[in-house]
């Protein structure tokens, strides 16, 4: 199974217009953070960024599926 990065690379090599991966604005503070199991600070989460990444992944998956269908 191909990774999302591999699918993006294939699409770009084939000349498809693929949206760029969303940038995280490092100047903004995340809205909340997840605690790790040891009670530490954990990974900081930005829900808007996570949503943008999910949408980007879905777009790449859809483009790749369309490209595969067109090849057959």
ABEGO torsion letter per residue (X at the ends): XBBAAAAAAAAAAAGBBBBBBBBBBAABBBABBBBBAAGBAEBBBBAAAAAAAAAAAAAAAAAAAAAAAAAX
